[in-house]
Amino acid sequence: MSEEFTVEIPVQYRDLDPQGHVNNAVYASYLETARVDYLEDVLEVAAADISFVVATLEIEFKHPITKGDDPTVALWIANLGESSCTMEYEIRVDGTVAATADTTMVHIDPDTGRPSPLPDEVRARMEPFENVDPSG
């Protein structure tokens, strides 16, 4: 059975726009927080040693997040390729999806900066999070 990885992210006052909603740019930061926690917790890679770069990022906004909300970011692996993976996300507040997103992450060789195959140990740790059905 595939798993999703979740992280609770507190809304900070600085996250808000003049209308009291979390600013659209902050959503990308929430995704980044979840992604880094996933890489550190699941892959057991220190943030300074992460060999992935974001190649694409797409966010679809569904409902505003406001001060006092307690968003949770869920992520899973939608596609595990040779040197890349697609991560999908849901930002949820009280069970309601506030936004969906996906990123294409490319594994790079830190010496050359070029794409490189996912190491077997990285692939093995990512596989349990592949092909999650977020609807349950």
N, CA, C and O atoms as a MOPAC input file, in Angstrom:
PM7 MOZYME 1SCF
protein

 N      0.83500 1    -1.19000 1     0.00000 1
 C      0.00000 1     0.00000 1     0.00000 1
 C      0.87500 1     1.24600 1     0.00000 1
 O      1.85100 1     1.32700 1     0.74600 1
 N      0.53300 1     2.18500 1    -0.81100 1
 C      1.30200 1     3.42200 1    -0.89400 1
 C      0.90400 1     4.37800 1     0.22200 1
 O     -0.22500 1     4.35400 1     0.71200 1
 N      1.85100 1     5.21400 1     0.60900 1
 C      1.64200 1     6.15100 1     1.70000 1
 C      1.74500 1     7.58400 1     1.19500 1
 O      2.36000 1     7.85100 1     0.16200 1
 N      1.13600 1     8.49600 1     1.93700 1
 C      1.38900 1     9.90500 1     1.69300 1
 C      2.16200 1    10.42800 1     2.88900 1
 O      2.03500 1     9.91400 1     4.00000 1
 N      2.95000 1    11.43600 1     2.65700 1
 C      3.74700 1    12.07500 1     3.69500 1
 C      3.05400 1    13.38100 1     4.03500 1
 O      2.70100 1    14.13600 1     3.12900 1
 N      2.84800 1    13.66900 1     5.30700 1
 C      2.14700 1    14.90000 1     5.68200 1
 C      2.97800 1    15.72800 1     6.65300 1
 O      3.74200 1    15.20800 1     7.46600 1
 N      2.79400 1    17.03800 1     6.53200 1
 C      3.46900 1    18.00700 1     7.38700 1
 C      2.46000 1    19.09100 1     7.74200 1
 O      1.77000 1    19.61600 1     6.86800 1
 N      2.37500 1    19.42200 1     9.02000 1
 C      1.54000 1    20.54800 1     9.45400 1
 C      2.37200 1    21.81300 1     9.36400 1
 O      3.53100 1    21.84000 1     9.77700 1
 N      1.76200 1    22.87500 1     8.81100 1
 C      2.47200 1    24.13400 1     8.61300 1
 C      1.65700 1    25.24600 1     9.26800 1
 O      0.53700 1    25.51600 1     8.83300 1
 N      2.18200 1    25.88800 1    10.28900 1
 C      1.42900 1    26.98400 1    10.90300 1
 C      1.40000 1    28.21600 1    10.00100 1
 O      2.39500 1    28.54700 1     9.35600 1
 N      0.25700 1    28.88600 1     9.96300 1
 C      0.15100 1    30.13700 1     9.22200 1
 C      0.76200 1    31.24300 1    10.08000 1
 O      0.37200 1    31.44200 1    11.23100 1
 N      1.72300 1    31.95500 1     9.50300 1
 C      2.36300 1    33.06700 1    10.18400 1
 C      1.73400 1    34.37600 1     9.70400 1
 O      1.23500 1    34.45000 1     8.58100 1
 N      1.75600 1    35.38100 1    10.53100 1
 C      1.21600 1    36.68600 1    10.13900 1
 C      1.86500 1    37.17900 1     8.84500 1
 O      1.19600 1    37.76000 1     7.99000 1
 N      3.17000 1    36.94400 1     8.70700 1
 C      3.89200 1    37.41200 1     7.52000 1
 C      3.43800 1    36.71700 1     6.23300 1
 O      3.73900 1    37.19300 1     5.13900 1
 N      2.71700 1    35.59600 1     6.35300 1
 C      2.22200 1    34.85900 1     5.18200 1
 C      1.02500 1    35.54100 1     4.53000 1
 O      0.66500 1    35.21400 1     3.39900 1
 N      0.40500 1    36.48800 1     5.23500 1
 C     -0.88300 1    37.03700 1     4.81800 1
 C     -0.74500 1    38.22900 1     3.88300 1
 O      0.18900 1    39.02400 1     3.99000 1
 N     -1.70300 1    38.33300 1     2.96300 1
 C     -1.79900 1    39.50100 1     2.08900 1
 C     -2.74000 1    40.51400 1     2.74300 1
 O     -3.28200 1    40.22800 1     3.81100 1
 N     -2.95200 1    41.67700 1     2.14700 1
 C     -3.81300 1    42.69200 1     2.77100 1
 C     -5.26500 1    42.23800 1     2.99500 1
 O     -5.96800 1    42.81900 1     3.82200 1
 N     -5.71700 1    41.20900 1     2.27000 1
 C     -7.08300 1    40.69600 1     2.46100 1
 C     -7.16200 1    39.64500 1     3.56800 1
 O     -8.24200 1    39.12400 1     3.84900 1
 N     -6.03300 1    39.33200 1     4.19400 1
 C     -6.02800 1    38.35700 1     5.27800 1
 C     -5.91300 1    36.91800 1     4.80300 1
 O     -6.08200 1    35.99200 1     5.59600 1
 N     -5.62600 1    36.71300 1     3.51200 1
 C     -5.41900 1    35.37700 1     2.95700 1
 C     -3.92400 1    35.09200 1     2.87700 1
 O     -3.11300 1    36.01200 1     2.77300 1
 N     -3.56600 1    33.81000 1     2.92600 1
 C     -2.18500 1    33.44500 1     2.68000 1
 C     -1.87300 1    33.83100 1     1.23400 1
 O     -2.59100 1    33.44900 1     0.30900 1
 N     -0.79300 1    34.59200 1     1.05200 1
 C     -0.38600 1    35.05500 1    -0.26900 1
 C     -0.06800 1    33.87000 1    -1.17000 1
 O      0.47700 1    32.86600 1    -0.71300 1
 N     -0.40900 1    33.98500 1    -2.44900 1
 C     -0.20900 1    32.88000 1    -3.37400 1
 C      1.24400 1    32.39900 1    -3.42100 1
 O      1.47300 1    31.19900 1    -3.56900 1
 N      2.22100 1    33.28000 1    -3.30300 1
 C      3.62600 1    32.88200 1    -3.35000 1
 C      4.02300 1    32.03000 1    -2.15000 1
 O      4.95600 1    31.23100 1    -2.23600 1
 N      3.32300 1    32.19600 1    -1.04100 1
 C      3.64700 1    31.45300 1     0.17500 1
 C      3.29300 1    29.97600 1     0.01900 1
 O      3.90800 1    29.12400 1     0.66000 1
 N      2.31800 1    29.66800 1    -0.81600 1
 C      1.95300 1    28.27100 1    -1.04600 1
 C      3.17900 1    27.48500 1    -1.51600 1
 O      3.39000 1    26.34900 1    -1.09100 1
 N      3.98400 1    28.08800 1    -2.39100 1
 C      5.19600 1    27.41800 1    -2.86700 1
 C      6.15900 1    27.15400 1    -1.70100 1
 O      6.84000 1    26.12900 1    -1.67800 1
 N      6.21300 1    28.07400 1    -0.74400 1
 C      7.05000 1    27.86400 1     0.44000 1
 C      6.52200 1    26.72100 1     1.29500 1
 O      7.30200 1    25.94700 1     1.85100 1
 N      5.19200 1    26.61100 1     1.40400 1
 C      4.60700 1    25.49200 1     2.15400 1
 C      4.98900 1    24.16900 1     1.49200 1
 O      5.33500 1    23.20500 1     2.17500 1
 N      4.92300 1    24.12500 1     0.16100 1
 C      5.30400 1    22.91300 1    -0.56400 1
 C      6.77500 1    22.59700 1    -0.33300 1
 O      7.14700 1    21.44100 1    -0.12900 1
 N      7.60500 1    23.62700 1    -0.36600 1
 C      9.03700 1    23.43400 1    -0.15400 1
 C      9.31400 1    22.86500 1     1.24200 1
 O     10.14900 1    21.97400 1     1.39700 1
 N      8.62300 1    23.37500 1     2.24000 1
 C      8.79700 1    22.87500 1     3.60300 1
 C      8.46300 1    21.38800 1     3.66300 1
 O      9.20700 1    20.60400 1     4.25300 1
 N      7.34700 1    21.00200 1     3.05300 1
 C      6.94900 1    19.58700 1     3.04800 1
 C      7.96800 1    18.74400 1     2.28000 1
 O      8.33300 1    17.65300 1     2.71700 1
 N      8.42000 1    19.25100 1     1.14600 1
 C      9.36300 1    18.51000 1     0.30300 1
 C     10.69500 1    18.30000 1     1.02800 1
 O     11.23900 1    17.19600 1     1.00500 1
 N     11.22000 1    19.33500 1     1.66500 1
 C     12.48800 1    19.21100 1     2.39300 1
 C     12.32800 1    18.26200 1     3.57900 1
 O     13.20700 1    17.43800 1     3.83200 1
 N     11.20900 1    18.36900 1     4.31100 1
 C     10.96400 1    17.43900 1     5.41900 1
 C     10.90700 1    16.00500 1     4.91100 1
 O     11.44800 1    15.09500 1     5.54000 1
 N     10.24300 1    15.80300 1     3.76100 1
 C     10.16900 1    14.46800 1     3.16100 1
 C     11.56700 1    13.95000 1     2.82700 1
 O     11.91200 1    12.82200 1     3.17800 1
 N     12.36100 1    14.76200 1     2.15700 1
 C     13.70400 1    14.33400 1     1.77200 1
 C     14.56300 1    14.03500 1     3.00200 1
 O     15.32600 1    13.06900 1     3.00700 1
 N     14.44100 1    14.86300 1     4.04400 1
 C     15.22000 1    14.62600 1     5.26300 1
 C     14.70900 1    13.40600 1     6.03000 1
 O     15.50400 1    12.57500 1     6.47000 1
 N     13.38100 1    13.29100 1     6.19400 1
 C     12.80600 1    12.21500 1     7.01800 1
 C     12.79200 1    10.86700 1     6.30300 1
 O     13.17000 1     9.85100 1     6.88600 1
 N     12.36300 1    10.85200 1     5.05500 1
 C     12.20000 1     9.58900 1     4.33700 1
 C     13.50500 1     9.14300 1     3.68500 1
 O     13.90000 1     7.98300 1     3.80300 1
 N     14.16300 1    10.05400 1     3.00700 1
 C     15.40400 1     9.68800 1     2.32400 1
 C     16.61900 1     9.77700 1     3.24100 1
 O     17.70700 1     9.31200 1     2.90200 1
 N     16.41500 1    10.38400 1     4.40900 1
 C     17.48500 1    10.56800 1     5.39300 1
 C     18.67000 1    11.31800 1     4.78700 1
 O     19.82900 1    10.93200 1     4.93500 1
 N     18.32300 1    12.41500 1     4.09500 1
 C     19.31800 1    13.27800 1     3.46500 1
 C     19.24700 1    14.64000 1     4.14400 1
 O     18.17100 1    15.22900 1     4.23700 1
 N     20.37700 1    15.14300 1     4.61700 1
 C     20.41000 1    16.48200 1     5.21400 1
 C     20.09800 1    17.51400 1     4.13900 1
 O     20.46000 1    17.33400 1     2.97600 1
 N     19.42900 1    18.59200 1     4.52500 1
 C     19.03100 1    19.62700 1     3.56900 1
 C     20.21200 1    20.11000 1     2.73900 1
 O     20.05700 1    20.38000 1     1.54800 1
 N     21.37700 1    20.22100 1     3.34000 1
 C     22.55500 1    20.70800 1     2.62300 1
 C     23.04500 1    19.71300 1     1.57100 1
 O     23.80000 1    20.08300 1     0.67200 1
 N     22.62100 1    18.45300 1     1.67900 1
 C     23.09300 1    17.40800 1     0.76300 1
 C     22.03900 1    16.98100 1    -0.25800 1
 O     22.24400 1    16.00600 1    -0.98100 1
 N     20.93100 1    17.68900 1    -0.32700 1
 C     19.86400 1    17.31000 1    -1.25700 1
 C     20.34100 1    17.51600 1    -2.69000 1
 O     20.81600 1    18.59300 1    -3.05100 1
 N     20.20800 1    16.47300 1    -3.49600 1
 C     20.66700 1    16.52100 1    -4.89000 1
 C     19.49600 1    16.55100 1    -5.86300 1
 O     19.56900 1    15.96300 1    -6.94200 1
 N     18.42400 1    17.22800 1    -5.48800 1
 C     17.26600 1    17.38800 1    -6.35900 1
 C     17.08200 1    18.86700 1    -6.64700 1
 O     17.33300 1    19.71500 1    -5.79000 1
 N     16.64500 1    19.16600 1    -7.85200 1
 C     16.26300 1    20.52900 1    -8.20000 1
 C     14.83800 1    20.48900 1    -8.73300 1
 O     14.39600 1    19.48300 1    -9.28800 1
 N     14.13100 1    21.58900 1    -8.55900 1
 C     12.76400 1    21.71100 1    -9.06700 1
 C     12.85300 1    22.11000 1   -10.53700 1
 O     13.42000 1    23.15000 1   -10.87300 1
 N     12.29000 1    21.27600 1   -11.40700 1
 C     12.26100 1    21.58200 1   -12.83700 1
 C     10.95400 1    22.27600 1   -13.22400 1
 O     10.94800 1    23.16900 1   -14.07200 1
 N      9.84400 1    21.86100 1   -12.59600 1
 C      8.55400 1    22.51000 1   -12.83300 1
 C      7.78200 1    22.58600 1   -11.52800 1
 O      7.97400 1    21.77600 1   -10.62100 1
 N      6.90600 1    23.57800 1   -11.45400 1
 C      6.01400 1    23.76600 1   -10.30900 1
 C      4.69100 1    24.28500 1   -10.83900 1
 O      4.64800 1    25.26700 1   -11.58100 1
 N      3.61700 1    23.62100 1   -10.45400 1
 C      2.28100 1    24.06700 1   -10.83800 1
 C      1.38000 1    23.98600 1    -9.61300 1
 O      1.35000 1    22.97000 1    -8.91800 1
 N      0.64300 1    25.07200 1    -9.35500 1
 C     -0.26300 1    25.13300 1    -8.20900 1
 C     -1.65100 1    25.53100 1    -8.70300 1
 O     -1.79500 1    26.45300 1    -9.50600 1
 N     -2.66300 1    24.82800 1    -8.21700 1
 C     -4.05700 1    25.20600 1    -8.48700 1
 C     -4.70000 1    25.58500 1    -7.15000 1
 O     -4.78300 1    24.76800 1    -6.23300 1
 N     -5.14800 1    26.82200 1    -7.05800 1
 C     -5.74600 1    27.34700 1    -5.83500 1
 C     -7.24400 1    27.05700 1    -5.84600 1
 O     -7.93200 1    27.33500 1    -6.82800 1
 N     -7.74600 1    26.49400 1    -4.73900 1
 C     -9.15900 1    26.11800 1    -4.66900 1
 C     -9.91900 1    26.92000 1    -3.62000 1
 O    -11.04400 1    27.35300 1    -3.86900 1
 N     -9.31400 1    27.12300 1    -2.44400 1
 C     -9.93500 1    27.86300 1    -1.34700 1
 C     -8.85600 1    28.66800 1    -0.63300 1
 O     -7.71900 1    28.20800 1    -0.52700 1
 N     -9.18700 1    29.85400 1    -0.14500 1
 C     -8.17300 1    30.63300 1     0.57600 1
 C     -7.83500 1    30.00700 1     1.92900 1
 O     -8.66100 1    29.35500 1     2.56700 1
 N     -6.59900 1    30.23300 1     2.33200 1
 C     -6.14900 1    29.88300 1     3.67700 1
 C     -5.98400 1    31.19200 1     4.42000 1
 O     -5.43200 1    32.14800 1     3.87600 1
 N     -6.45700 1    31.25100 1     5.66300 1
 C     -6.41500 1    32.48500 1     6.42900 1
 C     -5.74100 1    32.24900 1     7.78800 1
 O     -5.51100 1    31.11100 1     8.19600 1
 N     -5.43400 1    33.34800 1     8.46900 1
 C     -4.86500 1    33.27600 1     9.81700 1
 C     -5.82500 1    32.48200 1    10.68800 1
 O     -7.03900 1    32.67500 1    10.62900 1
 N     -5.27700 1    31.60000 1    11.48700 1
 C     -6.10100 1    30.75400 1    12.34000 1
 C     -6.34100 1    29.37900 1    11.74500 1
 O     -6.72300 1    28.45300 1    12.46000 1
 N     -6.11800 1    29.23300 1    10.42200 1
 C     -6.21000 1    27.91800 1     9.80300 1
 C     -4.96600 1    27.10900 1    10.17000 1
 O     -3.90600 1    27.66400 1    10.45900 1
 N     -5.12300 1    25.80200 1    10.15300 1
 C     -4.02000 1    24.88900 1    10.42200 1
 C     -3.80400 1    23.99800 1     9.20800 1
 O     -4.25500 1    22.85200 1     9.19900 1
 N     -3.11800 1    24.50600 1     8.17700 1
 C     -2.94100 1    23.69900 1     6.96800 1
 C     -2.00800 1    22.50700 1     7.16900 1
 O     -1.05500 1    22.55100 1     7.94700 1
 N     -2.32100 1    21.46000 1     6.44600 1
 C     -1.48100 1    20.27600 1     6.36200 1
 C     -1.13000 1    20.08700 1     4.90000 1
 O     -2.00100 1    20.16500 1     4.03300 1
 N      0.13400 1    19.84000 1     4.62400 1
 C      0.56000 1    19.54300 1     3.26700 1
 C      0.80400 1    18.04300 1     3.18600 1
 O      1.59200 1    17.48800 1     3.95000 1
 N      0.11500 1    17.39400 1     2.24900 1
 C      0.33400 1    15.97100 1     1.96800 1
 C      1.06300 1    15.87400 1     0.64000 1
 O      0.75400 1    16.60200 1    -0.30300 1
 N      2.02100 1    14.98100 1     0.57200 1
 C      2.71600 1    14.76700 1    -0.70400 1
 C      2.91400 1    13.28600 1    -0.93900 1
 O      2.97800 1    12.48200 1    -0.00900 1
 N      3.00800 1    12.95700 1    -2.20500 1
 C      3.28900 1    11.59100 1    -2.62600 1
 C      3.97100 1    11.64900 1    -3.98200 1
 O      4.02800 1    12.70000 1    -4.62100 1
 N      4.48200 1    10.52100 1    -4.40500 1
 C      5.19100 1    10.42800 1    -5.67700 1
 C      4.20800 1     9.92100 1    -6.73000 1
 O      3.69800 1     8.80500 1    -6.62700 1
 N      3.94600 1    10.75400 1    -7.74800 1
 C      3.02100 1    10.35800 1    -8.81200 1
 C      3.72500 1     9.55200 1    -9.88900 1
 O      3.12700 1     8.67400 1   -10.51000 1
 N      4.99800 1     9.85500 1   -10.10700 1
 C      5.74600 1     9.15700 1   -11.14800 1
 C      7.21200 1     9.12400 1   -10.74900 1
 O      7.81100 1    10.15800 1   -10.45500 1
 N      7.77400 1     7.94100 1   -10.74100 1
 C      9.17400 1     7.76300 1   -10.38900 1
 C      9.92500 1     7.34900 1   -11.65000 1
 O      9.81500 1     6.21100 1   -12.10600 1
 N     10.69600 1     8.29300 1   -12.21100 1
 C     11.42400 1     8.03800 1   -13.45700 1
 C     12.84900 1     7.59900 1   -13.21100 1
 O     13.22200 1     7.24000 1   -12.09400 1
 N     13.64100 1     7.63300 1   -14.26800 1
 C     15.04000 1     7.22000 1   -14.18300 1
 C     15.87300 1     8.21900 1   -13.37300 1
 O     16.63700 1     7.82100 1   -12.49400 1
 N     15.72300 1     9.51600 1   -13.66900 1
 C     16.49700 1    10.53700 1   -12.95800 1
 C     15.60300 1    11.63600 1   -12.38400 1
 O     16.09500 1    12.65400 1   -11.89800 1
 N     14.29400 1    11.42500 1   -12.44400 1
 C     13.37000 1    12.44400 1   -11.94100 1
 C     12.15600 1    11.78000 1   -11.31000 1
 O     11.93000 1    10.57700 1   -11.44100 1
 N     11.39000 1    12.60800 1   -10.62700 1
 C     10.11600 1    12.14600 1   -10.08500 1
 C      9.14200 1    13.31400 1   -10.10000 1
 O      9.53400 1    14.48000 1   -10.05600 1
 N      7.88300 1    12.97200 1   -10.16100 1
 C      6.83100 1    13.97300 1   -10.03500 1
 C      6.21500 1    13.81100 1    -8.66000 1
 O      5.71400 1    12.74200 1    -8.31200 1
 N      6.25600 1    14.88100 1    -7.88300 1
 C      5.61600 1    14.90100 1    -6.56500 1
 C      4.29400 1    15.63400 1    -6.70600 1
 O      4.22600 1    16.70100 1    -7.31700 1
 N      3.24400 1    15.05600 1    -6.13700 1
 C      1.95500 1    15.72700 1    -6.09500 1
 C      1.65700 1    16.08600 1    -4.64800 1
 O      2.09300 1    15.41400 1    -3.71300 1
 N      0.90100 1    17.16800 1    -4.49300 1
 C      0.62100 1    17.70800 1    -3.16500 1
 C     -0.84400 1    18.08700 1    -3.04400 1
 O     -1.50200 1    18.41600 1    -4.03100 1
 N     -1.34100 1    18.03400 1    -1.82300 1
 C     -2.59200 1    18.68600 1    -1.45200 1
 C     -2.30800 1    19.50300 1    -0.20600 1
 O     -1.71100 1    19.00900 1     0.75100 1
 N     -2.73800 1    20.75400 1    -0.22400 1
 C     -2.71100 1    21.57200 1     0.98100 1
 C     -4.13200 1    21.54900 1     1.50200 1
 O     -5.05700 1    21.99900 1     0.82600 1
 N     -4.30800 1    21.02000 1     2.71400 1
 C     -5.63900 1    20.80600 1     3.28300 1
 C     -5.82700 1    21.62500 1     4.55500 1
 O     -4.89700 1    21.81500 1     5.33800 1
 N     -7.04200 1    22.09800 1     4.73700 1
 C     -7.42700 1    22.76900 1     5.96500 1
 C     -8.71900 1    22.10600 1     6.44300 1
 O     -9.73800 1    22.15300 1     5.75400 1
 N     -8.67100 1    21.49500 1     7.61300 1
 C     -9.83200 1    20.79700 1     8.17100 1
 C    -10.44500 1    19.81700 1     7.17600 1
 O    -11.66800 1    19.72000 1     7.06900 1
 N     -9.59900 1    19.09400 1     6.45000 1
 C    -10.06700 1    18.08800 1     5.51200 1
 C    -10.48100 1    18.61100 1     4.15100 1
 O    -10.75800 1    17.82600 1     3.24500 1
 N    -10.52700 1    19.93000 1     3.99400 1
 C    -10.88100 1    20.53300 1     2.71100 1
 C     -9.60600 1    20.87400 1     1.94900 1
 O     -8.67000 1    21.44000 1     2.51300 1
 N     -9.57700 1    20.52900 1     0.67700 1
 C     -8.40100 1    20.81000 1    -0.14200 1
 C     -8.39800 1    22.28800 1    -0.53100 1
 O     -9.28500 1    22.75900 1    -1.24300 1
 N     -7.38700 1    23.00500 1    -0.05300 1
 C     -7.24400 1    24.43200 1    -0.36100 1
 C     -6.45200 1    24.64600 1    -1.65100 1
 O     -6.64800 1    25.64400 1    -2.34400 1
 N     -5.56000 1    23.70800 1    -1.96900 1
 C     -4.77500 1    23.81100 1    -3.19500 1
 C     -4.21300 1    22.44200 1    -3.54100 1
 O     -3.98300 1    21.60700 1    -2.66600 1
 N     -3.99800 1    22.22800 1    -4.82400 1
 C     -3.27500 1    21.05800 1    -5.30200 1
 C     -2.05300 1    21.56800 1    -6.05600 1
 O     -2.04300 1    22.68700 1    -6.56700 1
 N     -1.03300 1    20.73200 1    -6.11500 1
 C      0.19000 1    21.15900 1    -6.79200 1
 C      0.97000 1    19.94300 1    -7.24800 1
 O      0.73800 1    18.82300 1    -6.79200 1
 N      1.89600 1    20.18800 1    -8.15600 1
 C      2.86300 1    19.15400 1    -8.50900 1
 C      4.18200 1    19.81300 1    -8.86900 1
 O      4.23300 1    20.94000 1    -9.36200 1
 N      5.23700 1    19.07600 1    -8.60600 1
 C      6.57500 1    19.50000 1    -8.98700 1
 C      7.25600 1    18.33500 1    -9.69100 1
 O      7.05600 1    17.17500 1    -9.33200 1
 N      8.04900 1    18.65500 1   -10.68100 1
 C      8.95100 1    17.66900 1   -11.25400 1
 C     10.31100 1    17.92900 1   -10.63900 1
 O     10.86600 1    19.02200 1   -10.75300 1
 N     10.83000 1    16.91300 1    -9.99100 1
 C     12.11200 1    17.00100 1    -9.30800 1
 C     13.13300 1    16.20100 1   -10.10200 1
 O     12.88500 1    15.04900 1   -10.45600 1
 N     14.27700 1    16.80800 1   -10.38100 1
 C     15.33400 1    16.13300 1   -11.13000 1
 C     16.51500 1    15.88200 1   -10.19700 1
 O     17.00500 1    16.79200 1    -9.53000 1
 N     16.95600 1    14.63200 1   -10.16700 1
 C     18.13100 1    14.27600 1    -9.37800 1
 C     19.36100 1    14.68100 1   -10.17900 1
 O     19.48100 1    14.35100 1   -11.35800 1
 N     20.26900 1    15.39600 1    -9.53400 1
 C     21.46700 1    15.85300 1   -10.24600 1
 C     22.73400 1    15.31600 1    -9.58300 1
 O     22.76900 1    15.01700 1    -8.39000 1
 N     23.75000 1    15.21000 1   -10.39900 1
 C     25.07600 1    14.88200 1    -9.90600 1
 C     25.65500 1    16.17700 1    -9.33300 1
 O     25.81300 1    17.14600 1   -10.07600 1
 N     25.97500 1    16.22700 1    -8.04200 1
 C     26.45200 1    17.48200 1    -7.45200 1
 C     27.76500 1    17.98100 1    -8.04300 1
 O     28.06300 1    19.17200 1    -7.95700 1
 N     28.54600 1    17.10100 1    -8.63700 1
 C     29.82900 1    17.51700 1    -9.21200 1
 C     29.66600 1    18.15600 1   -10.58500 1
 O     30.37700 1    19.10300 1   -10.92200 1
 N     28.72200 1    17.63500 1   -11.38100 1
 C     28.56000 1    18.14200 1   -12.74800 1
 C     27.35500 1    19.05800 1   -12.91400 1
 O     27.29300 1    19.84200 1   -13.86200 1
 N     26.37900 1    18.95900 1   -11.97700 1
 C     25.14800 1    19.73200 1   -12.10600 1
 C     24.21400 1    19.18500 1   -13.17400 1
 O     23.22600 1    19.83300 1   -13.52100 1
 N     24.50800 1    18.02000 1   -13.69300 1
 C     23.71300 1    17.39100 1   -14.74800 1
 C     22.79200 1    16.32300 1   -14.15000 1
 O     23.10000 1    15.76000 1   -13.10000 1
 N     21.67200 1    16.04300 1   -14.80900 1
 C     20.78900 1    14.96500 1   -14.32200 1
 C     21.55900 1    13.64800 1   -14.19900 1
 O     22.43300 1    13.33000 1   -15.00600 1
 N     21.20000 1    12.90300 1   -13.16300 1
 C     21.83000 1    11.59800 1   -12.95000 1
 C     20.77400 1    10.61900 1   -12.44200 1
 O     19.79300 1    11.03900 1   -11.82900 1
 N     20.95700 1     9.33400 1   -12.68600 1
 C     19.97300 1     8.33600 1   -12.25000 1
 C     19.76900 1     8.38100 1   -10.73100 1
 O     20.69300 1     8.65500 1    -9.96500 1
 N     18.54800 1     8.10800 1   -10.33700 1
 C     18.26300 1     8.00600 1    -8.91100 1
 C     19.03900 1     6.82200 1    -8.34100 1
 O     18.97300 1     5.72700 1    -8.90000 1
 N     19.76700 1     7.00900 1    -7.25300 1
 C     20.44300 1     5.87700 1    -6.62300 1
 C     19.41000 1     4.84200 1    -6.15600 1
 O     18.28900 1     5.19400 1    -5.78900 1
 N     19.80000 1     3.57600 1    -6.17500 1
 C     18.88400 1     2.49200 1    -5.79900 1
 C     18.29400 1     2.69900 1    -4.41200 1
 O     17.11000 1     2.43400 1    -4.20300 1
 N     19.11000 1     3.17700 1    -3.44300 1
 C     18.61100 1     3.35700 1    -2.07500 1
 C     17.58500 1     4.49400 1    -2.00700 1
 O     16.64800 1     4.43500 1    -1.21100 1
 N     17.75700 1     5.51800 1    -2.83000 1
 C     16.78600 1     6.61600 1    -2.88900 1
 C     15.47700 1     6.10300 1    -3.49800 1
 O     14.39700 1     6.36100 1    -2.96700 1
 N     15.57900 1     5.39000 1    -4.59500 1
 C     14.39600 1     4.81900 1    -5.25300 1
 C     13.61900 1     3.91300 1    -4.28600 1
 O     12.39200 1     3.98700 1    -4.21400 1
 N     14.33300 1     3.06400 1    -3.54800 1
 C     13.67700 1     2.13600 1    -2.61900 1
 C     12.92300 1     2.88100 1    -1.51700 1
 O     11.85900 1     2.43400 1    -1.08800 1
 N     13.46100 1     4.00500 1    -1.05800 1
 C     12.79200 1     4.77400 1    -0.00100 1
 C     11.60200 1     5.56700 1    -0.54200 1
 O     10.66800 1     5.86700 1     0.20200 1
 N     11.63000 1     5.91000 1    -1.84000 1
 C     10.54100 1     6.67800 1    -2.44700 1
 C      9.36700 1     5.79100 1    -2.86600 1
 O      8.22400 1     6.24600 1    -2.86700 1
 N      9.63200 1     4.54700 1    -3.21600 1
 C      8.59400 1     3.67500 1    -3.76400 1
 C      7.35100 1     3.52900 1    -2.88700 1
 O      6.25000 1     3.47300 1    -3.43600 1
 N      7.46000 1     3.46200 1    -1.54800 1
 C      6.23200 1     3.34600 1    -0.75000 1
 C      5.29500 1     4.55600 1    -0.86200 1
 O      4.12300 1     4.46800 1    -0.49400 1
 N      5.80600 1     5.67900 1    -1.36600 1
 C      5.01700 1     6.89500 1    -1.47900 1
 C      4.50900 1     7.12500 1    -2.90900 1
 O      3.95400 1     8.18000 1    -3.21600 1
 N      4.70800 1     6.12000 1    -3.78100 1
 C      4.33700 1     6.24900 1    -5.18800 1
 C      2.88100 1     5.82800 1    -5.40000 1
 O      2.39700 1     4.86500 1    -4.80500 1
 N      2.20400 1     6.58100 1    -6.26500 1
 C      0.84800 1     6.25100 1    -6.72500 1
 C     -0.19000 1     6.19700 1    -5.62100 1
 O     -0.98800 1     5.26100 1    -5.55600 1
 N     -0.18200 1     7.19300 1    -4.75800 1
 C     -1.18100 1     7.31500 1    -3.69200 1
 C     -2.50700 1     7.77500 1    -4.28500 1
 O     -2.52700 1     8.57100 1    -5.22400 1
 N     -3.59300 1     7.28600 1    -3.74900 1
 C     -4.92500 1     7.77700 1    -4.11200 1
 C     -5.37000 1     8.69900 1    -2.98000 1
 O     -5.80400 1     8.22300 1    -1.93100 1
 N     -5.26600 1    10.03800 1    -3.18400 1
 C     -5.56500 1    10.95600 1    -2.08500 1
 C     -7.03400 1    10.94400 1    -1.65300 1
 O     -7.35200 1    11.42800 1    -0.56600 1
 N     -7.92000 1    10.41000 1    -2.46700 1
 C     -9.34000 1    10.36500 1    -2.10000 1
 C     -9.62500 1     9.22400 1    -1.12400 1
 O    -10.74900 1     9.06500 1    -0.64800 1
 N     -8.59600 1     8.43800 1    -0.83600 1
 C     -8.76300 1     7.39000 1     0.16400 1
 C     -8.85800 1     6.08300 1    -0.47800 1
 O     -9.00200 1     5.06900 1     0.20500 1

